[in-house]
Amino acid sequence: MQDGLFQAIAAGGHPAADGSVTTVPPLPGAGALVVGGTAWHVVAADVDPAWVVAAVAHDPVAAPLGARFLSALADRTGLSPGVLDAVLVATATAPTPAVQLRALVEVSAAAHPRVERALHHRTGVRVWQTSDGAALLTLGQGVAGRWEVSLEVDPSARGRGLGTALATAARSLLPPGTPVWAQVAPANTASLRAFLAAGYRPVCAEVLFDDPSVQRM
């Protein structure tokens, strides 16, 4: 499962909605990870599966992504949990005329919080900006080799559909058919709307545990 979970999800499949909580070894690119969907969860961490089962037995449908279990897992692994993200995926496509009108210029990694976060969590990160510098897009490989996109739109340029245009453009930066993933904080409703409007679909939620010993480039 650890090798094919995200491939299956991208293709439209999901683990059975039976309340199962499966423990697998850590995935490449993550010290530990808890991911879940409709009545299923996977804990990818170097822990005893029996410990996981006991820790979530009181509510296996909700507990794995709850604060109590995440804190216990952090103590067990010595890793720091990140925030809960909604995870969305779309399929890369050939550029459309609407996307081509949005001039994107590839730039070297800039001193920008969005880029710094991408460099911390992903490898092979590339960065594009709009020609006026009002927005940027990052693309790199994260957990289990997923191609992950992140966006940032300057406050002065918001409300004009630029986020949706960038999310759409990201789908044309990889070979057609490649899954393109986005992690979005549930409270970031503007970003959620942009990705949904660009054809991304919500497929699961996850918390990534940071491993400070991992060096990325």
N, C-alpha and C positions, 0 to 999 in steps of 0.2 A: 504493500500500500504506500510506503513512504516514497517509492520511486515514481508512482503513477497517479497519486491523488490529484494533483493539480492539473495534470493532463486530462484526467477523466472529467474533472469539474469543468474545464474549459470546453470540453466536447459535449457538455450537457448532462453528464452523469453525476450522481451523488451517492455517497453511502446510504444504506437503508435508514429510513426515519424510524428507528426502533429504540431510540434512547441509548444506543451503544456509545461507549467511551473506549477508544482504542489507543493503546500506547505503542509508539514506534520509536526507533532511535532518532537522534537529532538529524534534521535535514541540512544539506549543504547551505551555508549562508546564514544559519541561525544557531545561536547557542541553544535555544529551546523555542518551541512554538506551540501555542494552543489555538486550534482552528476548529470552527464548528458551523453547522448549518441547521436545517430543520430536523431537530431531534437526533443529531449525531455530533460527535466531537472526536478529534484526534489530538492526542498529546504527543508531540515529538520532542522527547527529552530523555536524558540519560538517568532514568529513574525506574524503580521496580513497578511493573504494571499492577501488581497487587496493592501497592501503596496508593496508586491513582484510584483504583476501584474503591478502596476503603474511604478515600478522602472525598469522593463525590457521591457516595452511596445514598446520602440523604436526599439528593435531587440531581440525578445524572443528566437531566435535560437542561438544567440551568446552571448548575454549580461549576462546570469546567471553565467558564468564562466569567465567573463571579470573583469578587475581590478576595474572598477568603481563600479559595483554592489557589488563585494566582499568587497570593502572598506566601502560601505554604510551599508552592512550587519554587518560588524565588529563594526561600530559605533552604530548600532541599538541594537546589542546583548551584546556589551562590551567584546566580545571574539576576540582572535587573529587568523587570518587566517594562515594556513600553505601554503605549496607550491602546485601547480597543479601537480597531479599525474595521469599517465595512470594506469588503473586498469585492471589486467589480472586474469584469473581464469583457473584452471585445476581440474580434478577429481583425487582424491587419488586412487592409484592402489597398487597391491601387488608388492613387490620388484622384480626387474629384475636382472639377473646375472651381467649386466654392473654396476648397482648401488651397488650391494653387494661387488664388487671389491674396491669400494671407502670406505675405513674404516672410519666411523664416530664415534666419542667418545662423549657421552653426558657429559657436564661439568656444574658446577655451574655457575651462572651468573657472567661474568667477567667484569672488568673495561674496556670496549671497547665502542666506540661511537655507533656502530651498536646495541649493546646490550642495552645500556642506552636508546637509542631511542625506542627500542622495549618495554622496561619496562615502559616507559613514556606513550605509546599509547595502550598497550595491557595488558591483564591479563593472568595468568598462563603461563608465558613465559618459554620456555625450550630452551637450547642452546646446539648445537653440534659443534665440531671442527673436522677437518681432523686430522689424526694421527700425521702428521708433524706440525700441528698448522698453516698451510699456509692459511686456509680458515675457516670460520664459518657460521653457519646457525642458525637463530632463528625462533621459531614458537610459536605463542600465539593467543589469541582471542581478536579481535579489534572491530570495529564498528559493531553493531547489532550481535555480537557473531561470526563474520567471523573468520575462522582460517587463519591467515596471516603469510606469510613467508618473511624473509629478508635474504640477503646473503652479505658476504664480502670476497673478495679474496685479499690476499697480493699482492702488485704490482709485487713482484719478481716471483709470481706464475701465473701471468696472461698470456693469450694467449695459454693456453694448454687445454681449454675446461672444466676447473674445475668449473666455474660458472654454465655451463649447467648441469654438473654432480650433483652439489648440488641442483639445482632447480628440477632435476629429483628425487633425493633422498628425497626431501621434500614431494613428492607425496606418498612416501611409509611409512611416519611416522604417518599417520592417517588411520582410517578404510577405506577400499576400498569404493569408491562412495562419500566420503566426499569432498565438494568443498574446494580447497586450493587457497587462494587469494594472489596476489602480487601487491603492489603499487610501481610504478617505475616512477621516474622523466623522462619526455620525452627526456631531453638532455642526459640522461645516456644510450647512445645507446648500450654500451657493455652489460649492464644488460638487456635491452630489448631483444637483440639478444639471450642471454642465456635463458631467460624465454620462448621466442618463440620456440627456438630449443628444449626445454624440454616439449613442448606440451601445454603450456599455451596460451590462446587466449585473445586478447584485447576486453573488453566488454563495458567500459565506462571510464570516467575521473572524478576526484573529487578533491575538496578542503576541508580539515578537519579543523574545527575551534577548537582550544584548549580551554579546560575549566580548569583553574588552580586549581579549587576547587576539582577536581576529583582525588582521591588517588588510585593508582594501585599497584598491587603486582605481 
